[in-house]
């Protein structure tokens, strides 16, 4: 993901760090997708792609 774009492709799920922390200990992996500007937020938000464990 390029900085400034918050669009998930196809079957991707992008979440914030808050959601990543809430899912800690579950069967999910998270890939850091960098920071992006989101509507309604003054500061850039770091997003993570949710990945499933095989």
C-alpha distance matrix in Angstrom:
0.0 3.7 6.5 8.5 6.7 7.6 8.1 8.6 9.7 13.3 14.4 11.4 12.4 10.4 13.0 14.0 15.9 19.1 18.5 17.5 20.8 22.8 21.8 22.9 25.4 24.5 23.4 19.6 17.2 14.0 10.9 9.5 5.8 7.1 8.9 8.7 11.9 13.4 16.7 19.7 18.3 19.7 17.3 13.5 12.7 11.0 9.3 10.1 9.8 13.6 15.1 18.8 21.4 23.3
3.7 0.0 3.8 6.2 5.8 8.4 9.7 11.3 12.5 16.3 17.8 14.9 15.7 13.4 15.5 15.8 17.6 20.8 20.8 20.0 23.0 25.2 24.6 25.6 28.4 27.7 26.8 23.0 20.5 17.1 14.0 11.8 8.2 7.8 8.5 7.8 10.6 13.0 16.1 19.1 17.7 18.4 16.1 12.5 12.7 11.7 11.2 12.8 13.2 17.0 18.7 22.5 25.0 27.0
6.5 3.8 0.0 3.8 5.7 8.2 10.8 12.9 15.0 18.8 20.0 16.8 16.8 13.8 15.1 14.5 16.2 19.3 19.9 19.4 22.0 24.3 24.3 25.2 28.3 28.0 27.6 23.8 21.4 17.8 15.0 12.1 8.8 6.8 5.9 5.0 7.6 10.6 13.8 16.5 14.6 14.9 12.5 9.0 10.0 9.7 10.3 12.8 14.3 18.0 20.3 24.0 26.6 28.9
8.5 6.2 3.8 0.0 3.8 6.6 9.5 12.5 14.9 18.6 20.1 17.2 16.9 13.9 15.1 14.6 16.8 19.4 20.0 20.2 22.8 24.7 25.0 26.4 29.6 29.1 28.9 25.1 23.2 19.5 17.2 14.5 11.2 9.5 7.4 4.4 5.2 7.9 10.6 13.6 12.4 12.9 11.4 8.3 9.7 10.7 11.1 14.1 15.5 19.1 21.7 25.4 28.2 30.7
6.7 5.8 5.7 3.8 0.0 3.8 5.8 9.0 11.2 14.9 16.6 13.9 14.0 11.6 13.5 13.9 16.7 19.1 19.0 19.3 22.3 23.9 23.8 25.4 28.5 27.5 27.0 23.3 21.5 18.1 16.0 13.9 10.3 10.0 8.9 6.0 7.2 8.3 10.9 14.3 13.7 15.2 13.9 10.7 10.8 11.3 10.4 12.9 13.5 16.9 19.4 23.0 26.0 28.2
7.6 8.4 8.2 6.6 3.8 0.0 3.8 6.6 9.7 13.1 14.2 11.4 10.8 8.3 10.2 11.0 14.2 16.3 15.8 16.4 19.6 20.7 20.6 22.6 25.7 24.4 24.1 20.5 19.2 15.9 14.4 12.8 9.6 9.9 8.9 6.3 7.5 7.0 9.7 12.9 12.6 14.8 13.7 10.6 9.5 10.0 8.3 10.6 11.1 14.1 17.0 20.4 23.6 26.0
8.1 9.7 10.8 9.5 5.8 3.8 0.0 3.8 6.4 9.6 11.3 9.2 9.5 8.4 11.2 13.1 16.5 18.4 17.2 17.7 21.2 22.0 21.3 23.6 26.3 24.6 23.8 20.3 19.2 16.4 15.0 14.3 11.0 12.4 12.2 9.9 11.1 10.3 12.3 15.6 15.9 18.4 17.4 14.4 13.1 13.1 10.6 11.9 11.1 13.7 16.2 19.3 22.8 24.7
8.6 11.3 12.9 12.5 9.0 6.6 3.8 0.0 3.8 6.7 7.7 5.4 6.3 6.4 9.9 12.7 15.9 17.8 15.9 16.1 19.8 20.4 19.2 21.5 23.8 21.8 20.7 17.3 16.4 14.0 12.9 13.1 10.4 12.8 13.5 12.1 13.9 13.0 15.2 18.2 18.2 20.9 19.7 16.5 14.5 13.7 10.4 10.4 8.6 10.7 12.8 15.8 19.3 21.1
9.7 12.5 15.0 14.9 11.2 9.7 6.4 3.8 0.0 3.8 6.1 5.4 8.2 9.4 13.2 16.2 19.1 21.2 19.0 18.9 22.7 23.2 21.5 23.7 25.6 23.3 21.7 18.4 17.4 15.6 14.2 15.0 12.4 15.2 16.4 15.2 17.1 16.5 18.6 21.7 21.9 24.5 23.2 19.8 18.0 16.9 13.6 13.0 10.4 12.2 13.3 15.9 19.3 20.4
13.3 16.3 18.8 18.6 14.9 13.1 9.6 6.7 3.8 0.0 3.8 5.7 8.8 11.3 14.9 18.3 21.2 22.9 20.2 20.2 24.0 24.0 22.0 24.4 25.9 23.2 21.2 18.4 18.0 16.9 16.1 17.6 15.4 18.6 19.9 18.7 20.5 19.5 21.3 24.2 24.7 27.5 26.4 23.2 21.1 19.9 16.4 15.3 12.2 12.9 13.3 15.2 18.6 19.2
14.4 17.8 20.0 20.1 16.6 14.2 11.3 7.7 6.1 3.8 0.0 3.8 6.7 10.0 13.2 16.9 19.5 20.9 17.9 17.8 21.5 21.3 18.9 21.3 22.6 19.7 17.6 15.0 15.0 14.5 14.4 16.5 15.1 18.5 20.0 19.4 21.4 20.2 22.2 24.7 24.9 27.9 26.6 23.5 20.8 19.3 15.6 13.8 10.4 10.1 10.3 11.7 15.2 16.0
11.4 14.9 16.8 17.2 13.9 11.4 9.2 5.4 5.4 5.7 3.8 0.0 3.8 6.5 10.0 13.5 16.0 17.8 15.0 14.6 18.4 18.7 16.5 18.8 20.5 18.0 16.3 13.1 12.6 11.3 11.1 12.8 11.4 14.8 16.4 16.0 18.3 17.3 19.7 22.2 21.9 24.8 23.2 20.0 17.3 15.6 11.8 10.1 6.7 7.2 8.3 10.8 14.4 15.9
12.4 15.7 16.8 16.9 14.0 10.8 9.5 6.3 8.2 8.8 6.7 3.8 0.0 3.8 6.6 10.3 13.0 14.3 11.4 11.5 15.3 15.2 13.4 16.0 18.1 15.7 14.7 11.5 11.5 10.0 10.6 12.0 11.0 14.0 15.2 14.9 16.9 15.5 17.9 19.8 19.5 22.6 21.1 18.2 15.1 13.6 9.8 8.2 5.7 5.5 8.1 10.6 14.2 16.5
10.4 13.4 13.8 13.9 11.6 8.3 8.4 6.4 9.4 11.3 10.0 6.5 3.8 0.0 3.8 7.1 10.0 11.8 9.7 9.8 13.5 14.1 13.1 15.3 18.0 16.3 15.9 12.4 11.8 9.1 9.3 9.5 8.4 10.8 11.6 11.4 13.6 12.4 15.2 17.0 16.3 19.1 17.4 14.5 11.3 9.8 6.1 5.4 4.6 6.2 9.6 12.7 16.0 18.7
13.0 15.5 15.1 15.1 13.5 10.2 11.2 9.9 13.2 14.9 13.2 10.0 6.6 3.8 0.0 3.8 6.7 8.0 6.1 6.8 10.2 10.8 10.5 12.8 15.9 14.7 15.2 11.9 11.7 9.0 10.1 9.8 9.6 11.2 11.4 11.7 13.5 12.1 14.8 15.8 14.7 17.6 15.9 13.4 9.8 8.5 5.5 5.3 6.5 7.2 11.0 13.7 16.7 19.9
14.0 15.8 14.5 14.6 13.9 11.0 13.1 12.7 16.2 18.3 16.9 13.5 10.3 7.1 3.8 0.0 3.8 5.4 5.5 6.4 8.8 10.2 11.0 12.8 16.3 16.0 17.1 13.9 13.4 10.4 11.3 9.9 10.1 10.4 9.8 10.6 12.0 10.9 13.7 14.1 12.3 14.9 13.0 10.9 7.1 6.2 4.9 6.2 9.0 10.1 13.8 16.6 19.1 22.5
15.9 17.6 16.2 16.8 16.7 14.2 16.5 15.9 19.1 21.2 19.5 16.0 13.0 10.0 6.7 3.8 0.0 3.8 5.4 4.8 6.1 8.6 9.8 10.5 14.3 14.7 16.3 13.4 12.6 9.8 11.1 9.5 11.0 10.9 10.7 12.5 14.3 13.8 16.7 16.6 14.2 16.2 13.8 12.0 8.4 6.7 6.7 7.1 10.4 11.2 14.3 16.9 18.8 22.5
19.1 20.8 19.3 19.4 19.1 16.3 18.4 17.8 21.2 22.9 20.9 17.8 14.3 11.8 8.0 5.4 3.8 0.0 3.8 5.4 5.2 6.3 8.8 10.2 13.9 14.3 16.6 14.3 14.5 12.3 14.3 13.2 14.5 14.5 13.8 15.1 16.2 14.9 17.2 16.4 14.4 16.7 15.0 14.0 10.5 9.9 9.8 10.2 13.0 12.9 16.2 18.2 20.2 23.8
18.5 20.8 19.9 20.0 19.0 15.8 17.2 15.9 19.0 20.2 17.9 15.0 11.4 9.7 6.1 5.5 5.4 3.8 0.0 3.8 5.4 5.0 6.3 8.8 12.2 11.7 13.7 11.4 12.2 10.6 13.1 12.9 14.2 15.1 15.1 16.0 17.3 15.7 18.0 17.7 16.3 19.0 17.5 16.0 12.3 11.2 9.8 9.2 11.0 10.1 13.4 15.1 17.3 20.9
17.5 20.0 19.4 20.2 19.3 16.4 17.7 16.1 18.9 20.2 17.8 14.6 11.5 9.8 6.8 6.4 4.8 5.4 3.8 0.0 3.8 5.5 5.3 6.4 9.9 10.0 11.6 9.0 9.1 7.4 10.2 10.3 12.5 13.6 14.4 16.2 18.2 17.3 20.1 20.2 18.3 20.7 18.5 16.5 12.8 10.7 9.1 7.5 9.4 8.5 11.2 13.1 14.8 18.5
20.8 23.0 22.0 22.8 22.3 19.6 21.2 19.8 22.7 24.0 21.5 18.4 15.3 13.5 10.2 8.8 6.1 5.2 5.4 3.8 0.0 3.8 5.4 5.2 9.0 10.2 12.7 11.0 11.4 10.3 13.1 13.0 15.5 16.1 16.5 18.6 20.3 19.5 22.1 21.6 19.5 21.5 19.3 18.0 14.4 12.6 12.1 10.9 13.1 12.1 14.4 15.8 16.9 20.7
22.8 25.2 24.3 24.7 23.9 20.7 22.0 20.4 23.2 24.0 21.3 18.7 15.2 14.1 10.8 10.2 8.6 6.3 5.0 5.5 3.8 0.0 3.8 5.6 8.7 9.1 12.1 11.1 12.7 12.2 15.4 15.8 17.9 18.9 19.1 20.6 22.0 20.6 22.7 22.0 20.5 22.9 21.3 20.2 16.5 15.2 14.1 12.9 14.5 12.7 15.1 15.8 17.1 20.7
21.8 24.6 24.3 25.0 23.8 20.6 21.3 19.2 21.5 22.0 18.9 16.5 13.4 13.1 10.5 11.0 9.8 8.8 6.3 5.3 5.4 3.8 0.0 3.8 6.3 5.6 8.4 7.4 9.5 9.9 13.5 14.8 17.0 18.7 19.6 21.2 23.0 21.7 24.1 24.0 22.5 25.1 23.3 21.6 17.8 15.9 14.1 11.9 12.6 10.1 11.9 12.2 13.3 17.0
22.9 25.6 25.2 26.4 25.4 22.6 23.6 21.5 23.7 24.4 21.3 18.8 16.0 15.3 12.8 12.8 10.5 10.2 8.8 6.4 5.2 5.6 3.8 0.0 3.8 5.5 8.4 7.9 9.1 9.9 13.4 14.6 17.5 19.0 20.2 22.4 24.5 23.7 26.3 26.2 24.3 26.4 24.2 22.5 18.9 16.5 15.3 12.9 14.0 11.8 12.9 13.1 13.3 17.0
25.4 28.4 28.3 29.6 28.5 25.7 26.3 23.8 25.6 25.9 22.6 20.5 18.1 18.0 15.9 16.3 14.3 13.9 12.2 9.9 9.0 8.7 6.3 3.8 0.0 3.8 6.7 7.9 9.8 11.7 15.3 17.2 20.2 22.0 23.6 25.8 28.1 27.2 29.9 29.8 28.0 30.2 28.0 26.2 22.6 20.0 18.5 15.8 16.2 13.5 13.7 12.8 12.1 15.5
24.5 27.7 28.0 29.1 27.5 24.4 24.6 21.8 23.3 23.2 19.7 18.0 15.7 16.3 14.7 16.0 14.7 14.3 11.7 10.0 10.2 9.1 5.6 5.5 3.8 0.0 3.8 5.6 8.7 11.1 14.8 17.2 19.8 22.0 23.7 25.4 27.7 26.6 29.1 29.3 27.9 30.5 28.4 26.4 22.7 20.2 18.1 15.1 14.8 11.5 11.5 10.1 9.9 13.1
23.4 26.8 27.6 28.9 27.0 24.1 23.8 20.7 21.7 21.2 17.6 16.3 14.7 15.9 15.2 17.1 16.3 16.6 13.7 11.6 12.7 12.1 8.4 8.4 6.7 3.8 0.0 3.8 6.9 10.2 13.7 16.6 19.1 21.8 23.9 25.7 28.2 27.3 29.9 30.6 29.3 31.9 29.7 27.3 23.6 20.9 18.3 14.9 13.7 10.3 9.1 6.9 6.1 9.3
19.6 23.0 23.8 25.1 23.3 20.5 20.3 17.3 18.4 18.4 15.0 13.1 11.5 12.4 11.9 13.9 13.4 14.3 11.4 9.0 11.0 11.1 7.4 7.9 7.9 5.6 3.8 0.0 3.8 6.6 10.1 13.0 15.3 18.1 20.3 22.0 24.6 23.8 26.6 27.5 26.2 28.7 26.5 23.9 20.2 17.4 14.7 11.2 10.0 6.6 5.9 5.2 6.0 9.7
17.2 20.5 21.4 23.2 21.5 19.2 19.2 16.4 17.4 18.0 15.0 12.6 11.5 11.8 11.7 13.4 12.6 14.5 12.2 9.1 11.4 12.7 9.5 9.1 9.8 8.7 6.9 3.8 0.0 3.8 6.8 10.0 12.6 15.5 18.1 20.1 23.1 22.9 26.1 27.2 25.5 27.7 25.1 22.2 18.8 15.6 13.1 9.3 8.2 6.0 4.9 6.0 6.6 10.1
14.0 17.1 17.8 19.5 18.1 15.9 16.4 14.0 15.6 16.9 14.5 11.3 10.0 9.1 9.0 10.4 9.8 12.3 10.6 7.4 10.3 12.2 9.9 9.9 11.7 11.1 10.2 6.6 3.8 0.0 3.8 6.5 9.1 11.7 14.3 16.4 19.5 19.5 22.8 24.0 22.1 24.2 21.5 18.5 15.2 11.9 9.4 5.7 5.5 4.9 5.7 8.6 10.0 13.4
10.9 14.0 15.0 17.2 16.0 14.4 15.0 12.9 14.2 16.1 14.4 11.1 10.6 9.3 10.1 11.3 11.1 14.3 13.1 10.2 13.1 15.4 13.5 13.4 15.3 14.8 13.7 10.1 6.8 3.8 0.0 3.8 6.2 9.1 12.3 14.5 18.0 18.6 22.1 23.8 21.8 23.5 20.6 17.2 14.4 10.9 8.6 5.3 5.0 6.7 7.3 10.7 12.2 15.0
9.5 11.8 12.1 14.5 13.9 12.8 14.3 13.1 15.0 17.6 16.5 12.8 12.0 9.5 9.8 9.9 9.5 13.2 12.9 10.3 13.0 15.8 14.8 14.6 17.2 17.2 16.6 13.0 10.0 6.5 3.8 0.0 3.8 5.6 8.8 11.5 15.1 16.2 19.9 21.4 19.0 20.4 17.2 13.9 11.4 7.7 6.4 4.6 6.5 9.2 10.8 14.3 15.9 18.8
5.8 8.2 8.8 11.2 10.3 9.6 11.0 10.4 12.4 15.4 15.1 11.4 11.0 8.4 9.6 10.1 11.0 14.5 14.2 12.5 15.5 17.9 17.0 17.5 20.2 19.8 19.1 15.3 12.6 9.1 6.2 3.8 0.0 3.8 6.9 8.8 12.5 13.7 17.4 19.5 17.5 18.9 16.0 12.3 10.3 7.2 5.4 5.2 6.5 10.1 12.0 15.7 17.9 20.5
7.1 7.8 6.8 9.5 10.0 9.9 12.4 12.8 15.2 18.6 18.5 14.8 14.0 10.8 11.2 10.4 10.9 14.5 15.1 13.6 16.1 18.9 18.7 19.0 22.0 22.0 21.8 18.1 15.5 11.7 9.1 5.6 3.8 0.0 3.8 6.7 10.4 12.4 16.2 18.0 15.5 16.3 13.0 9.4 8.1 5.3 5.8 7.4 9.8 13.3 15.5 19.2 21.2 24.0
8.9 8.5 5.9 7.4 8.9 8.9 12.2 13.5 16.4 19.9 20.0 16.4 15.2 11.6 11.4 9.8 10.7 13.8 15.1 14.4 16.5 19.1 19.6 20.2 23.6 23.7 23.9 20.3 18.1 14.3 12.3 8.8 6.9 3.8 0.0 3.8 7.0 9.4 13.1 14.7 12.0 12.6 9.4 5.7 5.1 4.0 6.1 9.2 12.0 15.3 18.0 21.7 24.0 26.9
8.7 7.8 5.0 4.4 6.0 6.3 9.9 12.1 15.2 18.7 19.4 16.0 14.9 11.4 11.7 10.6 12.5 15.1 16.0 16.2 18.6 20.6 21.2 22.4 25.8 25.4 25.7 22.0 20.1 16.4 14.5 11.5 8.8 6.7 3.8 0.0 3.8 6.3 9.9 12.1 10.1 11.0 8.7 5.1 5.4 6.4 7.4 10.8 13.0 16.4 19.3 23.0 25.7 28.5
11.9 10.6 7.6 5.2 7.2 7.5 11.1 13.9 17.1 20.5 21.4 18.3 16.9 13.6 13.5 12.0 14.3 16.2 17.3 18.2 20.3 22.0 23.0 24.5 28.1 27.7 28.2 24.6 23.1 19.5 18.0 15.1 12.5 10.4 7.0 3.8 0.0 3.8 6.8 8.9 7.2 8.1 6.9 4.5 6.2 8.9 10.1 13.8 16.0 19.1 22.3 25.8 28.7 31.5
13.4 13.0 10.6 7.9 8.3 7.0 10.3 13.0 16.5 19.5 20.2 17.3 15.5 12.4 12.1 10.9 13.8 14.9 15.7 17.3 19.5 20.6 21.7 23.7 27.2 26.6 27.3 23.8 22.9 19.5 18.6 16.2 13.7 12.4 9.4 6.3 3.8 0.0 3.8 6.2 5.7 8.2 8.2 6.8 6.9 9.9 10.3 13.8 15.7 18.3 21.8 25.0 28.1 31.0
16.7 16.1 13.8 10.6 10.9 9.7 12.3 15.2 18.6 21.3 22.2 19.7 17.9 15.2 14.8 13.7 16.7 17.2 18.0 20.1 22.1 22.7 24.1 26.3 29.9 29.1 29.9 26.6 26.1 22.8 22.1 19.9 17.4 16.2 13.1 9.9 6.8 3.8 0.0 3.8 5.6 8.3 9.9 9.7 10.2 13.5 13.8 17.2 18.9 21.2 24.7 27.8 31.1 33.9
19.7 19.1 16.5 13.6 14.3 12.9 15.6 18.2 21.7 24.2 24.7 22.2 19.8 17.0 15.8 14.1 16.6 16.4 17.7 20.2 21.6 22.0 24.0 26.2 29.8 29.3 30.6 27.5 27.2 24.0 23.8 21.4 19.5 18.0 14.7 12.1 8.9 6.2 3.8 0.0 3.8 6.7 9.2 10.3 10.8 14.4 15.2 18.7 20.8 22.7 26.4 29.3 32.4 35.5
18.3 17.7 14.6 12.4 13.7 12.6 15.9 18.2 21.9 24.7 24.9 21.9 19.5 16.3 14.7 12.3 14.2 14.4 16.3 18.3 19.5 20.5 22.5 24.3 28.0 27.9 29.3 26.2 25.5 22.1 21.8 19.0 17.5 15.5 12.0 10.1 7.2 5.7 5.6 3.8 0.0 3.8 5.6 7.1 7.8 11.6 13.2 16.8 19.4 21.6 25.2 28.3 31.2 34.4
19.7 18.4 14.9 12.9 15.2 14.8 18.4 20.9 24.5 27.5 27.9 24.8 22.6 19.1 17.6 14.9 16.2 16.7 19.0 20.7 21.5 22.9 25.1 26.4 30.2 30.5 31.9 28.7 27.7 24.2 23.5 20.4 18.9 16.3 12.6 11.0 8.1 8.2 8.3 6.7 3.8 0.0 3.8 6.9 9.1 12.8 15.2 18.9 21.8 24.2 27.8 31.0 33.7 36.9
17.3 16.1 12.5 11.4 13.9 13.7 17.4 19.7 23.2 26.4 26.6 23.2 21.1 17.4 15.9 13.0 13.8 15.0 17.5 18.5 19.3 21.3 23.3 24.2 28.0 28.4 29.7 26.5 25.1 21.5 20.6 17.2 16.0 13.0 9.4 8.7 6.9 8.2 9.9 9.2 5.6 3.8 0.0 3.8 6.4 9.7 12.7 16.3 19.5 22.1 25.5 28.8 31.3 34.5
13.5 12.5 9.0 8.3 10.7 10.6 14.4 16.5 19.8 23.2 23.5 20.0 18.2 14.5 13.4 10.9 12.0 14.0 16.0 16.5 18.0 20.2 21.6 22.5 26.2 26.4 27.3 23.9 22.2 18.5 17.2 13.9 12.3 9.4 5.7 5.1 4.5 6.8 9.7 10.3 7.1 6.9 3.8 0.0 3.8 6.7 9.5 13.2 16.2 19.1 22.3 25.8 28.3 31.4
12.7 12.7 10.0 9.7 10.8 9.5 13.1 14.5 18.0 21.1 20.8 17.3 15.1 11.3 9.8 7.1 8.4 10.5 12.3 12.8 14.4 16.5 17.8 18.9 22.6 22.7 23.6 20.2 18.8 15.2 14.4 11.4 10.3 8.1 5.1 5.4 6.2 6.9 10.2 10.8 7.8 9.1 6.4 3.8 0.0 3.8 6.3 9.9 13.1 15.7 19.0 22.4 24.9 28.1
11.0 11.7 9.7 10.7 11.3 10.0 13.1 13.7 16.9 19.9 19.3 15.6 13.6 9.8 8.5 6.2 6.7 9.9 11.2 10.7 12.6 15.2 15.9 16.5 20.0 20.2 20.9 17.4 15.6 11.9 10.9 7.7 7.2 5.3 4.0 6.4 8.9 9.9 13.5 14.4 11.6 12.8 9.7 6.7 3.8 0.0 3.8 6.9 10.4 13.1 16.1 19.5 21.8 25.0
9.3 11.2 10.3 11.1 10.4 8.3 10.6 10.4 13.6 16.4 15.6 11.8 9.8 6.1 5.5 4.9 6.7 9.8 9.8 9.1 12.1 14.1 14.1 15.3 18.5 18.1 18.3 14.7 13.1 9.4 8.6 6.4 5.4 5.8 6.1 7.4 10.1 10.3 13.8 15.2 13.2 15.2 12.7 9.5 6.3 3.8 0.0 3.8 6.8 9.7 12.8 16.3 18.9 22.0
10.1 12.8 12.8 14.1 12.9 10.6 11.9 10.4 13.0 15.3 13.8 10.1 8.2 5.4 5.3 6.2 7.1 10.2 9.2 7.5 10.9 12.9 11.9 12.9 15.8 15.1 14.9 11.2 9.3 5.7 5.3 4.6 5.2 7.4 9.2 10.8 13.8 13.8 17.2 18.7 16.8 18.9 16.3 13.2 9.9 6.9 3.8 0.0 3.8 6.3 9.2 12.7 15.1 18.2
9.8 13.2 14.3 15.5 13.5 11.1 11.1 8.6 10.4 12.2 10.4 6.7 5.7 4.6 6.5 9.0 10.4 13.0 11.0 9.4 13.1 14.5 12.6 14.0 16.2 14.8 13.7 10.0 8.2 5.5 5.0 6.5 6.5 9.8 12.0 13.0 16.0 15.7 18.9 20.8 19.4 21.8 19.5 16.2 13.1 10.4 6.8 3.8 0.0 3.8 6.3 10.0 12.8 15.5
13.6 17.0 18.0 19.1 16.9 14.1 13.7 10.7 12.2 12.9 10.1 7.2 5.5 6.2 7.2 10.1 11.2 12.9 10.1 8.5 12.1 12.7 10.1 11.8 13.5 11.5 10.3 6.6 6.0 4.9 6.7 9.2 10.1 13.3 15.3 16.4 19.1 18.3 21.2 22.7 21.6 24.2 22.1 19.1 15.7 13.1 9.7 6.3 3.8 0.0 3.8 6.8 9.9 12.8
15.1 18.7 20.3 21.7 19.4 17.0 16.2 12.8 13.3 13.3 10.3 8.3 8.1 9.6 11.0 13.8 14.3 16.2 13.4 11.2 14.4 15.1 11.9 12.9 13.7 11.5 9.1 5.9 4.9 5.7 7.3 10.8 12.0 15.5 18.0 19.3 22.3 21.8 24.7 26.4 25.2 27.8 25.5 22.3 19.0 16.1 12.8 9.2 6.3 3.8 0.0 3.8 6.7 9.3
18.8 22.5 24.0 25.4 23.0 20.4 19.3 15.8 15.9 15.2 11.7 10.8 10.6 12.7 13.7 16.6 16.9 18.2 15.1 13.1 15.8 15.8 12.2 13.1 12.8 10.1 6.9 5.2 6.0 8.6 10.7 14.3 15.7 19.2 21.7 23.0 25.8 25.0 27.8 29.3 28.3 31.0 28.8 25.8 22.4 19.5 16.3 12.7 10.0 6.8 3.8 0.0 3.8 6.3
21.4 25.0 26.6 28.2 26.0 23.6 22.8 19.3 19.3 18.6 15.2 14.4 14.2 16.0 16.7 19.1 18.8 20.2 17.3 14.8 16.9 17.1 13.3 13.3 12.1 9.9 6.1 6.0 6.6 10.0 12.2 15.9 17.9 21.2 24.0 25.7 28.7 28.1 31.1 32.4 31.2 33.7 31.3 28.3 24.9 21.8 18.9 15.1 12.8 9.9 6.7 3.8 0.0 3.8
23.3 27.0 28.9 30.7 28.2 26.0 24.7 21.1 20.4 19.2 16.0 15.9 16.5 18.7 19.9 22.5 22.5 23.8 20.9 18.5 20.7 20.7 17.0 17.0 15.5 13.1 9.3 9.7 10.1 13.4 15.0 18.8 20.5 24.0 26.9 28.5 31.5 31.0 33.9 35.5 34.4 36.9 34.5 31.4 28.1 25.0 22.0 18.2 15.5 12.8 9.3 6.3 3.8 0.0
